[in-house]
Amino acid sequence: MPLLATPYPHVMNGLAGSTAPAHTFLIFYSSVENGKMWCPDCRDVEATVKRAFDGDDKPKGIIYWVGNRTEWRTPSNKARVDWNVHNVPTILRIEAGKETGRLTEGEILDSAKLKALLTGQ
């Protein structure tokens, strides 16, 4: 399944309930400013994330843009409040609306940790 870069409300609402997919991944990235993500760690993992999620035979990944630097740093940022995300990049494994795994920053570049997250081990 390709990466979904626009998390429409119906997509986000579909993560819980009886019609929820077996598992979905939320990928929290900094927003794009001047043609690139403002967070250097996000830029560092971008190719790895793309290889892991972008393709018909790959798991469903939804990119959640946390906002510009100012928006991200506010305690009321929706990623912080709704998903308890305090670092970008972060990948959450969601099953039946609940978080069952998480990788942050450099952990995403650890191929063993990423594989374990993707396979649910």
N, C-alpha and C positions, 0 to 999 in steps of 0.2 A: 504494500500500500504506500502511496507517496506520502511525503510529509505534508501536513496541512499547516499552512503558514497563517491562516486567518481563523482563529477559534471562535466561530459564530456561536451565539448563545445556545442554539439547538444542539450543536456538537458538544459543547461543555455540559449541557444538561443531560445528554445521552450517556454520560460516563457512569451514571448510577441507575438503578431500577432494573426491571425485568428484561428490558431490551438492551442492556449494556453489553458491549463486547466482552469477551473473556478477559482480555487485558488491552490496555492502551497506555501509551507513554506520553507524558507531558514534558516538553522540553522548554525550560525557561531561559530565555535569551535577553540580552539588552536590546533596546530598539536600535534601528539603523539611523545614523546621523552622518550626513555628508558622504553617503554611499557605502558606509560600513558600520558594523556594530560598534558602539562606543566602548564596549568592554573587551580588552585584549584577550582575556581568558575565553570569552565566547568565540572570538575569531580563531583562537588556537584549536578549539574542538570542532569547529564547523565541518571540516572535511570528514572527520570520524563519525559525526552524527549523521551526515548525509549518506555515508556508506552503510551505516547501520539501519537506516529507516527509509531511504528513498528507493523504492522499487516495488513491483507488484508482489514479490515473494517476501517482503519485509514486514515487520510489525507496524501497526498504526502509530504514528508519532504526530503529535499536535504541538506546534510551536506557540508558546505563550510569550508575547513580548512584554517585558516588565516596565517599559517606559524609558524616558531619557534619564540622565543621571539625577536630575533634581527629583523627578517623580519616583525613581527607584529608592532614593534615600529617605523618603518620608515613611514614618512608621505605619501610616494608613494605606500604603501601597497594596493593591488587591492581591498580588502574589504573596506578599508577606502575611496578610490577614487571612486569606482564604486557603492558602496551601502551606503556610509556615516555611516559606522559602526565604532564606536570608543571604544566599550567595548565588551569583550567576557565573557560569551556567549551572543549571541543575536539571537532572532528569528524574522524573517520578514514574514508577510503575503503578498503574491504577487497575485494580480488579474489583468489579462490582461496586464501584464508587469509592473504594478505600485504597489508600496508599499501602503498597506491599513491598516497596523497595525504593531506594534513592541513591543517586550518585551526584557528587558536586565537584565542580572545578576540575582539578587534575585527575580525580578518580575516573573521569569519563575517558581519559586517554589510556587507562590501564585496561588492556584488552581482556584480561581474565575477569576483572570486575564488571566490565561492560557485558561480556558474554553471560555471566551469571545473572545480571539484571535482566537481560533480554530473555533468557530461558526460564527465569523464575526460580533459580537455584540459590 
